[in-house]
Amino acid sequence: MSNTENKLQHFEFGTIKRSKIKLADYNPRLIDESNLKKLVSNIRTNGLVEPVVWNKRTGVLVGGHQRLLAADKIYRSKDYDVPVAIVDVGEQKEKTLNVVLNNPSMQGDWDLDRLTALKVDDHLDFKSMGFDDSDLAFMFGDDTDDGASDKDDEVVDSPVEDEKDKLALFNEKKADFRHADKDETIIDFYVKVVFPDNETKQKVLRACQIPDYEQYIRWDDLKRYFK
């Protein structure tokens, strides 16, 4: 292994028995049942195509909790082999890595033009890529085909430019939404909620099992509060 590779690779590939992996009780990421079902379905189809991250110093899982949870549902009570990227770090760095590896703000955003091209040009199904109706409504607007109907094969007949026009329009609306306090523009499937104080906000988010750093909340997550 070259010196350059050593600078980048601070882990070793390996295989660990599931019984030796402890879940991080501090892990701040959550997953609801509908998204877990999608993850289970994806792993059944494609397998684990990247290892989870495991700290050999503490025996704790650093990254990949949701994938491991999905694998547990597939294997049920069996003690199975798990492909892992093995790190050797202290508890403080372990916790930092746990958040970094799961932090959505560090994972970029979707290029909607390219995402649409994958559907139109390559005939990929949005649902098979893990998007549900609320995801698609957020990204494309209410009038965009969700890719789940029997018309998926027909979408190639739609001009790419039409799709791009829709995306451009939605991006304009999205920009307006982000600056709604300036121009009072509102998108019909969004609402801005102003809590009376931070304590109330945190109470509601905790009841919904939503991290308090999330800026966008889906109805599927919020409705937990009303049960």
Backbone as a ProteinNet text record, in pm:
[ID]
protein_1_A
[PRIMARY]
MSNTENKLQHFEFGTIKRSKIKLADYNPRLIDESNLKKLVSNIRTNGLVEPVVWNKRTGVLVGGHQRLLAADKIYRSKDYDVPVAIVDVGEQKEKTLNVVLNNPSMQGDWDLDRLTALKVDDHLDFKSMGFDDSDLAFMFGDDTDDGASDKDDEVVDSPVEDEKDKLALFNEKKADFRHADKDETIIDFYVKVVFPDNETKQKVLRACQIPDYEQYIRWDDLKRYFK
[TERTIARY]
85.3	0	88.4	59.2	141.5	117.4	209	193.9	68.4	34.1	-86.3	-209.4	-214.5	-328.1	-336	-219.6	-217.9	-276.4	-252.9	-305.6	-457.7	-515.9	-660.2	-730.1	-670.6	-736	-698.5	-790.2	-769.4	-857.6	-874	-956.1	-903.2	-951.5	-920	-1050.9	-1053.2	-1170.5	-1167.9	-1285.5	-1292.5	-1434.9	-1453	-1584	-1598.5	-1709.8	-1733.8	-1868.8	-1876.2	-2003.8	-2098	-2222	-2321	-2324.4	-2305.7	-2312.7	-2202.7	-2097.8	-1987	-2002.9	-2109.8	-2130.3	-2232.1	-2188.1	-2278.1	-2330.5	-2460.1	-2517.4	-2482.7	-2464.7	-2433.9	-2562.6	-2571.4	-2693.9	-2711.9	-2606.8	-2612.7	-2645.7	-2658.2	-2678.4	-2801.6	-2785.8	-2898.5	-2986	-2950.5	-3029.4	-3142.7	-3257	-3375.4	-3423	-3504.3	-3566.3	-3707.2	-3806.5	-3942.6	-3966	-4079.7	-4107.4	-4113.3	-4172.8	-4186	-4049.8	-3959.8	-3826.1	-3742.8	-3766.3	-3695.6	-3736.5	-3864.8	-3911.9	-3844.4	-3826.8	-3758.5	-3613	-3550	-3410.2	-3397	-3488.2	-3486.9	-3502.1	-3596.9	-3620.3	-3496	-3429.4	-3309.2	-3197.3	-3180.1	-3072.3	-3103.9	-3230.6	-3267.6	-3231	-3250	-3224.6	-3076.7	-3009.4	-2872.2	-2766.8	-2810.4	-2714.6	-2653.1	-2561.4	-2485.6	-2368.8	-2378.7	-2276.5	-2167.4	-2179.9	-2071.9	-2071.1	-1952	-1944.9	-1995.8	-2042.1	-2070.9	-1937.8	-1937.1	-1813	-1818.2	-1713.8	-1710.6	-1579.5	-1591.5	-1475.8	-1428.1	-1312.9	-1266.3	-1224	-1194.4	-1151.8	-1266.8	-1387.9	-1504.2	-1606.6	-1595	-1693.2	-1822.7	-1824.3	-1946.3	-1955.1	-2075.2	-2100.6	-2094.8	-2012	-1994.7	-2088	-2098.8	-2185.3	-2251	-2379.2	-2450.9	-2558.8	-2608.6	-2709.5	-2836.6	-2884.3	-3009.8	-2991.5	-2876.2	-2849.3	-2837.4	-2774.5	-2762.2	-2898.7	-2982.1	-3117.2	-3196.3	-3179.9	-3247.1	-3195.3	-3063.8	-3004.9	-3054.9	-3073.7	-3127.8	-3266.5	-3346.8	-3481.3	-3475.6	-3374.1	-3360.1	-3310.9	-3209.8	-3152	-3228	-3311.5	-3387.4	-3292.4	-3298.2	-3220	-3084.6	-3051	-2925.4	-2805.6	-2696.3	-2572.6	-2492.5	-2503	-2448	-2320.2	-2246.2	-2124.6	-2158.7	-2095.1	-2119.4	-1990.3	-1992.2	-1873.7	-1856.6	-1736.4	-1713.8	-1587.1	-1589.9	-1468.6	-1427.9	-1312.2	-1269.5	-1182.7	-1224.6	-1144	-1101.9	-1003.8	-954.4	-938.3	-1045.2	-1046.1	-1104.6	-1077.9	-1134.7	-1282.2	-1348.4	-1492.8	-1533.1	-1456	-1491.9	-1487.6	-1381.2	-1372.3	-1477.9	-1505.9	-1609.8	-1743.8	-1779.1	-1906.4	-1908.6	-1795.1	-1786.6	-1807	-1739.9	-1754.1	-1896.8	-1962	-2099.8	-2189.5	-2173.2	-2255.5	-2212.2	-2080.2	-2028.4	-2076.5	-2069.8	-2108.6	-2257.7	-2337.2	-2482.3	-2536.8	-2448.6	-2493.8	-2537.9	-2669.6	-2717.4	-2662.6	-2627	-2575.4	-2436.8	-2369.9	-2237.4	-2243	-2364.9	-2379.4	-2431	-2429.9	-2469.7	-2619.6	-2660.2	-2801.3	-2818.3	-2943	-2969.2	-2961.1	-2895.7	-2902.2	-3026.9	-3134.4	-3263.2	-3261.7	-3183.1	-3171.9	-3113.6	-3006	-2943	-3030.9	-3102.1	-3191.9	-3303.6	-3355.9	-3459.8	-3404.3	-3280.6	-3219.4	-3205.1	-3176.8	-3167.5	-3301	-3408.2	-3541.9	-3580.7	-3557.1	-3600.8	-3510	-3379.7	-3284.6	-3251.7	-3241.3	-3199.3	-3314.7	-3435.4	-3556.9	-3552.9	-3484.8	-3481.1	-3607.4	-3652.4	-3774.4	-3738.9	-3802.7	-3775.5	-3798.6	-3902.6	-3932.4	-3821.8	-3765.2	-3657	-3530.9	-3522.2	-3409.1	-3433.5	-3549.5	-3575.8	-3658.8	-3711	-3792.1	-3938.5	-4008.4	-4151.7	-4224.2	-4357.4	-4436.6	-4401.3	-4380.1	-4349.7	-4211.9	-4116.8	-3984.6	-3996.9	-4073.8	-4088.8	-4164.6	-4265.9	-4340.5	-4250.7	-4162.7	-4070.8	-3973.6	-3922.7	-3819.4	-3877.1	-3987.1	-4034.8	-4166.9	-4241.1	-4372.1	-4480.3	-4604.9	-4715.7	-4747.2	-4709.2	-4751.6	-4649.1	-4544.5	-4442.9	-4477.6	-4464.9	-4492.7	-4403.5	-4462.8	-4385.3	-4307.2	-4320.8	-4240.9	-4285.4	-4401.4	-4443.5	-4557	-4615	-4730.5	-4688.1	-4789	-4761.9	-4713.7	-4709.9	-4669.6	-4520	-4446.7	-4302.6	-4233.3	-4274	-4208.6	-4242.1	-4351.4	-4393.2	-4325.9	-4261.5	-4207.9	-4097.3	-4037.3	-3931.4	-3986	-4118.5	-4177.7	-4191.3	-4178.7	-4188.9	-4057.1	-4059.8	-3935.7	-3860.7	-3731	-3649.1	-3662.6	-3676	-3685.1	-3808.9	-3919.8	-4040.2	-4014.8	-3944.2	-3912.2	-3821	-3724.5	-3632.3	-3704.4	-3803.8	-3881.8	-3955.1	-4010.2	-4078.8	-3981.9	-3860.9	-3760.8	-3718.6	-3701.3	-3661.7	-3768.3	-3895.1	-4005.1	-4009.4	-3990.7	-3994.9	-3879	-3761.7	-3646.8	-3671.2	-3743	-3778.3	-3871.1	-3968.7	-4061.2	-3986.9	-3893.4	-3818	-3735.6	-3675.3	-3597.7	-3688.5	-3809.6	-3905.7	-3943.6	-3960.5	-3997.6	-3890.6	-3764.6	-3654.5	-3643.7	-3700.9	-3698.6	-3840.5	-3927	-4068.1	-4087.3	-3995.4	-4009.6	-3983.9	-3925.5	-3899.6	-4011.1	-4061.4	-4160.7	-4295	-4308.1	-4433.8	-4482.6	-4393	-4430.3	-4446.3	-4552.2	-4578.3	-4607.8	-4544.6	-4573.7	-4686.8	-4781.6	-4904.9	-4886.5	-4774.5	-4759	-4657.7	-4629.8	-4544.1	-4620.3	-4576	-4625.2	-4510.6	-4495.7	-4391.8	-4455.2	-4396.9	-4449.2	-4359.1	-4419	-4345	-4387.2	-4294.6	-4323.2	-4312.7	-4385	-4378	-4242	-4170.1	-4036.4	-3961.9	-3832.5	-3749.3	-3784.4	-3827.7	-3864.5	-3982.8	-4082.5	-4199	-4159.1	-4073	-4024.7	-3956.3	-3866	-3794	-3887.6	-3989.2	-4085	-4161.9	-4206.1	-4280.5	-4190.9	-4068	-3976.8	-3939.2	-3920.2	-3889.7	-4007.3	-4129.2	-4247.8	-4260.8	-4214.6	-4219.5	-4094.7	-4000.1	-3873.2	-3798.1	-3793.7	-3726.1	-3609.1	-3487.6	-3373.6	-3400.8	-3360.8	-3395.7	-3316.6	-3219.9	-3147	-3212.2	-3315.8	-3381.1	-3451.4	-3434.5	-3497.4	-3627.9	-3643	-3764.1	-3822.1	-3951.5	-4017.5	-4127.5	-4125.3	-4227.9	-4349.5	-4465.2	-4587.6	-4581	-4516.7	-4505.5	-4436.8	-4343.4	-4275.5	-4359.1	-4421.2	-4496	-4621.3	-4683.1	-4811.2	-4797.7	-4673.6	-4654.5	-4706.1	-4697.2	-4736	-4885.5	-4961.9	-5107	-5167	-5081.6	-5132.7	-5160.4
-119.9	0	124.3	221.2	341.1	435	533.3	631.5	713.6	743.2	821.4	747.2	616.3	535.6	528.2	520.8	514.2	639.9	754	879.4	882.3	817.9	820.1	706.7	591.7	474.2	455	491.9	476.2	363.8	258.9	145.8	19.9	-93.9	-222.2	-292.5	-362	-441.1	-571.1	-614.7	-739.8	-792.8	-902.6	-963.1	-994	-947.4	-965.3	-1034.6	-1123.5	-1184.5	-1078.4	-1087.9	-989.3	-979.8	-1091.8	-1094	-1011.2	-978	-900	-749.9	-712	-570.7	-509.9	-407.5	-334.9	-210.6	-187	-66	53.5	169.1	291.3	344.7	341.4	388.1	539	608.2	753.4	793.5	697.8	729.1	817.8	940	1033	1016.1	924.2	905.5	806.6	834.2	750.6	708.6	604.2	563.4	515.3	558.2	512.7	379.7	319.6	184.6	177.7	280.1	276.6	282.3	366.1	374.4	250.9	192	68.9	-43.8	-49.3	-150.8	-132.9	-7.6	18.4	-27.4	-3.9	-42.7	-195.3	-262.9	-409.4	-463.3	-405.9	-450.1	-430.1	-315.4	-286.6	-384.6	-415.5	-507.3	-649.3	-687.4	-819.2	-829.2	-718.1	-717.8	-704.2	-610.6	-576	-621.6	-665.2	-701.5	-578.6	-600.7	-490.6	-459.9	-352.1	-321.2	-230.4	-192.3	-122	-167.2	-177.3	-227.8	-124.9	-173.4	-83.5	-53.1	48.9	90.9	47.1	-24.7	-83.7	-46.9	-5.1	34.5	-84.6	-139.1	-258.9	-228.2	-100.7	-65.3	-75.3	-42.4	-44	-151.9	-206	-302.7	-240.3	-107.6	-33.8	-5.5	-13.6	22.8	174.5	224.4	368.1	420.6	349.6	391.4	271.1	286.5	178	114.6	187.5	131.3	87.8	170.1	136.7	16.2	9.6	-105.8	-234.1	-223.4	-341.5	-382.9	-284.7	-314.2	-385.9	-339.9	-405.5	-547.4	-565.3	-699.1	-790.6	-736.1	-815.2	-869.1	-786.4	-830.1	-940.7	-936.5	-1039.3	-1170.3	-1162.5	-1282.8	-1330.1	-1241.3	-1270.5	-1303.6	-1420.5	-1448.6	-1512.2	-1528.5	-1594.1	-1503.2	-1561.9	-1486.9	-1492.2	-1387.4	-1388.8	-1305.9	-1324.4	-1248.4	-1111.8	-1008.9	-872	-814.5	-767.6	-700.6	-563.4	-535.9	-413.2	-341.7	-210	-128.8	-107.5	-160.1	-160.5	-38.1	38.7	151.9	124.4	197.6	182.8	322.3	372.2	511	515.5	628.2	650.5	685.8	692	713.5	849.7	953.6	1086.2	1092.6	1039.3	1038.7	946.6	836.5	744.7	816.6	894	965.6	1074	1140.4	1240.7	1176.7	1064.2	993.1	944.9	902.6	856	964.2	1086.6	1197	1237.8	1245.7	1286.3	1191.4	1060.7	962.5	965.6	1019	1022.4	1161.6	1260.8	1399.2	1431.9	1453.1	1478.1	1606.5	1704.3	1829.5	1813	1699.8	1673.1	1576.4	1542.6	1444.1	1504.3	1637	1703.1	1702.6	1736.4	1743	1679.6	1660.4	1598	1699.1	1661	1735.8	1684.6	1762.8	1714.3	1688.8	1764.2	1740	1601.2	1568	1437.7	1324.4	1350.4	1249	1219	1322.9	1304.2	1231.3	1264.2	1197	1047.4	1007.9	865.6	795.7	866.9	810	808.7	920.8	934.7	858.7	877	818	672.6	640.4	505.8	419.1	476.8	402.3	350.1	420.7	378.7	424.1	343.6	371.5	445.9	558	634	550.3	469.3	388.8	286.7	230.4	133.9	202.3	334.7	410.4	456.7	418.5	445.8	568.8	637.3	756.2	717.3	781.1	761.4	887.2	886.4	996.9	1131.1	1130.6	1257.2	1309.4	1218.4	1260.7	1328.7	1264.6	1315.7	1447.3	1458.8	1584	1696.7	1666.2	1768	1812.7	1717	1748.3	1805.4	1747.6	1781	1857.9	1859.3	1921.5	1816.6	1854.6	1759.5	1702.5	1772.4	1727.4	1640	1595.5	1509.8	1364.7	1281.5	1137.6	1074.9	992.6	935.1	812.2	767.1	656.1	521.3	516	389.9	324.7	391.8	338.9	247.1	189.1	99.7	174.8	307.8	388.8	417.2	350.3	376.8	359.2	256	229.2	333.5	408.8	507.5	641.7	660	791.2	831.6	735.3	767.7	845.9	841.3	914.8	1063.3	1100	1240.2	1309.7	1426.8	1498.9	1535.1	1519.3	1553.6	1701.1	1783.5	1927.1	1962.7	1892.4	1918	1892	1781.8	1749.2	1855.9	1901.7	2002.8	2135	2167	2287.4	2278.8	2159.6	2140.5	2158.8	2104.6	2115.2	2259.7	2331.8	2472.7	2552.3	2524.5	2593.8	2559.5	2430.9	2390.9	2449.6	2455.2	2513.6	2660.2	2730.3	2869	2876.9	2784.8	2782.7	2750.3	2657	2616	2732.9	2809.1	2926.1	3029.1	3045	3137.7	3093.6	2962.3	2909	2938.6	2920.6	2942.1	3088.4	3177.2	3318.9	3370.3	3284.6	3319.7	3437.7	3453.6	3564.2	3698.7	3693	3817.5	3852.1	3750.7	3782	3713.4	3640.7	3577.2	3474.7	3420.5	3313.9	3183.8	3107.4	2983.4	2874.5	2756	2640.8	2563.6	2515.7	2462.9	2340.1	2266.6	2149.7	2173.6	2299	2334.5	2427.9	2428.9	2527.5	2557.8	2683.4	2720.8	2726.8	2654.3	2648.4	2731.5	2822.9	2904.8	2862	2804.2	2759.8	2877.9	2872	2983	2996.2	2882.9	2885.9	2758.8	2756.4	2643.2	2516.2	2532	2415.5	2341.4	2417.2	2355.7	2286.2	2351.5	2291.6	2158.1	2156.1	2032.7	1924.6	1964	1867.4	1799.3	1879.3	1824	1733.7	1779.1	1699.4	1568.9	1574.4	1451.1	1354.4	1407.4	1323	1256.4	1326.2	1272.3	1192.3	1184.5	1114.6	1175.6	1308.1	1382.4	1458.5	1444.2	1521.4	1671.1	1747.2	1889.6	1974.3	1910.2	1985.8	1975.9	1892.1	1878	2007.7	2050.9	2173.6	2147.3	2026	1988.6	1862.9	1865.9	1754.4	1701	1570.5	1508.9	1473.7	1470.3	1438.5	1301.5	1203.7	1069.6	1071	1165.6	1177.3	1257.2	1364.8	1454	1387.9	1297.8	1240.9	1153.5	1115.3	1039.9	1119	1252.5	1338.8	1334.4	1297.6	1300.5	1165	1063.1	930.4	920.3
0	0	0	-85.1	-97.8	19.1	35.9	142.3	124.1	-3.7	-30.7	16.3	-11.6	30.9	182.4	249.2	394.7	457.1	394	446.4	440.2	340.7	323.1	396.2	400.4	457.6	603.3	691.9	834.5	887.9	810.3	851.2	783.9	831.8	771	737.3	625	592	672.1	713	786.8	792.4	863.7	885.3	1033.3	1092.3	1235.2	1253.6	1351.5	1385.9	1443.4	1406.2	1452	1604.4	1673.2	1819.3	1884.5	1810.6	1865.1	1841.4	1772.4	1739.2	1834.9	1909.4	1999.5	1929.1	1939.9	1882.5	1970.9	1908.8	1983.6	2045.8	2179.2	2244.1	2232.4	2190.8	2172.8	2029	1939.4	1797.1	1778.2	1724.2	1714.6	1590.2	1501.6	1379.8	1402.9	1339	1351.5	1213.4	1208.2	1082.5	1113.8	1032.8	1057.1	986	1013.5	965.6	813.7	750.5	604.5	536.3	586.6	527.6	560.6	677	711.5	616.6	581.9	486.9	351.6	308.3	181.4	189.1	303	319.8	321.1	390.2	391.7	250.5	174.8	37.4	-48.3	-30.6	-108.6	-76.1	52.9	92.2	46.3	48.2	-4.4	-152.3	-225.4	-369.3	-401.8	-334.8	-371.8	-271.8	-153.4	-50.2	14.9	108.3	168	74.9	-1.2	-100.3	-44.2	82.3	151	295.9	356.4	493.7	593.9	708.1	819.5	887.3	972.2	1039.2	1185.4	1227.8	1362.9	1432.7	1557.7	1636.9	1721.4	1687.7	1757.9	1901.3	1930.3	2065.8	2165.7	2118.9	2208.7	2171.5	2049.3	2002.7	1955.7	1941.9	1909.2	1759.3	1706.7	1567.4	1554.1	1463.5	1445.9	1337.3	1226.9	1117.2	1051.6	1017	950.2	1035.7	1135.3	1226.1	1153.7	1061.7	994	901.5	833.7	747.3	828.2	946.4	1031.1	1086.3	1120.2	1166.8	1058	933.2	820.8	802.5	815.3	802.8	914.3	1035.2	1146.5	1112.5	1045.8	1008.5	903.2	819.6	716	776.7	864.6	923.8	1047.3	1102.5	1224.4	1338.9	1398.4	1518.7	1489.5	1362.4	1328.2	1357.3	1402.4	1424	1294.2	1216.6	1082.1	1072.5	962.2	936.6	878.8	930.3	885	827.1	701.4	646.4	712.7	760.6	836	790.3	805.7	799.2	944.4	982.3	1122.6	1152.2	1253.1	1299.8	1443.1	1489.3	1626.6	1684.7	1747.6	1797	1937.6	2006.1	2138.7	2131.6	2247.7	2251.5	2195.9	2223.6	2176.6	2024.1	1965.2	1819.2	1759.2	1827.6	1781.3	1769.7	1870.5	1869.6	1763.5	1744.7	1638.6	1502.2	1478.1	1350.9	1330	1437.2	1426.4	1368.3	1415.7	1365.5	1225.2	1204.4	1073.4	964	989.4	888.4	857.3	950.7	932.7	906	900.8	890.2	747.8	723.7	587.5	526.5	610.9	556.9	496.9	526.1	471.3	353.4	310.4	204.3	73.6	66.2	-57.4	-78.4	-200.8	-236.3	-373.5	-415	-544.4	-657.4	-765.4	-890.9	-961.8	-958.1	-1008.1	-1158.1	-1232.9	-1377.2	-1403.2	-1332.9	-1353	-1300.9	-1192.2	-1138.3	-1237.7	-1298.5	-1400	-1521	-1559.8	-1674.9	-1649.9	-1525	-1493.3	-1515.8	-1486.1	-1506.1	-1653.2	-1721.2	-1860.1	-1956.1	-1942.1	-2037	-2004.9	-1874.9	-1835.5	-1785.8	-1786.1	-1751	-1607.1	-1517.4	-1378.3	-1306.7	-1213.3	-1138.2	-1009.7	-984.7	-864	-738.1	-739.3	-620.8	-594.8	-700.7	-682.3	-630.9	-649.1	-596.6	-453.2	-397.4	-256.5	-227.8	-331.4	-308.8	-292.9	-198.4	-187.5	-234.3	-226.2	-280.7	-216.9	-84.4	-18.9	-59	-81.7	-130.4	-266.2	-355.6	-491.4	-493	-406.2	-398.1	-350.9	-255.2	-205	-313.1	-390.7	-490.1	-618.7	-666.9	-800.9	-804.8	-695.6	-699	-719.6	-698.9	-700.1	-836.5	-944	-1076.3	-1146.4	-1074.1	-1133.7	-1110.8	-1215	-1205.9	-1100.9	-1011.3	-903.2	-943.4	-1065.1	-1113.2	-1062.7	-992.6	-934.7	-1011.5	-1107.6	-1178.1	-1290.3	-1356.7	-1468	-1590.8	-1582	-1696.7	-1697.6	-1609.7	-1601.4	-1735	-1810.6	-1937.3	-2041.8	-2017.3	-2115.2	-2094.5	-1977.9	-1946.4	-2042.1	-2111.5	-2206.5	-2324.8	-2346	-2455.7	-2423.8	-2292.9	-2254.5	-2282.8	-2343.5	-2373.3	-2246.6	-2250.2	-2134.9	-2101.8	-2205.4	-2181.8	-2101.2	-2122.5	-2044.2	-1897.6	-1870.9	-1732.6	-1671.9	-1751.4	-1699.8	-1672.8	-1756.8	-1733.1	-1599.6	-1571.8	-1444.5	-1328.5	-1344.5	-1238.8	-1216.3	-1324.9	-1313.6	-1239.4	-1272.5	-1206.7	-1059	-1028.5	-888.9	-809.8	-871.5	-803.4	-770.5	-861.1	-833.6	-712.7	-708.3	-594.6	-465.5	-476.2	-357.6	-303.5	-395.5	-354.1	-288.3	-343.9	-284	-143.2	-128.1	2.5	107.2	66.8	161.2	202.7	121.7	154.7	176.3	228.3	244.6	338.6	434.5	527	459.1	337.1	264.9	168.2	95.3	-8	13.7	127.7	165.5	63.8	-18.7	-110.9	-34.4	-62.8	7.2	-93.3	-75.7	-159	-94.5	-174.3	-118.8	-31	-45.2	39.9	151.3	179.6	291.4	385.2	509.6	604.1	701	737.2	832.9	970.9	1065.4	1201.2	1291.6	1367.9	1462.9	1603.3	1677	1813.3	1910	2021.1	2117.1	2183.6	2193.4	2252	2211.2	2237	2197.1	2273.9	2399.4	2480.1	2418.1	2370.3	2306.2	2177.3	2100	1976	2002.8	2099.6	2130.1	2181.7	2258.6	2310.8	2197.9	2100.2	1987.2	1903.5	1874.6	1793.2	1862.2	1994.5	2067.8	2062.4	2073.8	2067.8	1931.2	1828.2	1691.6	1657.2	1752.8	1729.2	1611.2	1608.3	1502.4	1564	1511.2	1563.3	1554.1	1655.8	1658.4	1559.6	1489.2	1387.6	1249.2	1233.8	1104.1	1065.4	940.4	893.7	818.9	766.1	695	759.3	786.8	853.4	762.8	739.8	657.2	742.3	678.5	748.8	814.5	748.8	804.3	940.1	958.8	1087.1	1188	1140	1228.4	1284.5	1208.4	1252.9	1376.8	1411.5	1535.8	1655.9	1647.4	1758.1	1782.9	1679.5	1690.6	1725.4	1739.8	1773.5	1922.6
[MASK]
+++++++++++++++++++++++++++++++++++++++++++++++++++++++++++++++++++++++++++++++++++++++++++++++++++++++++++++++++++++++++++++++++++++++++++++++++++++++++++++++++++++++++++++++++++++++++++++++++++++++++++++++++++++++++++++++++++

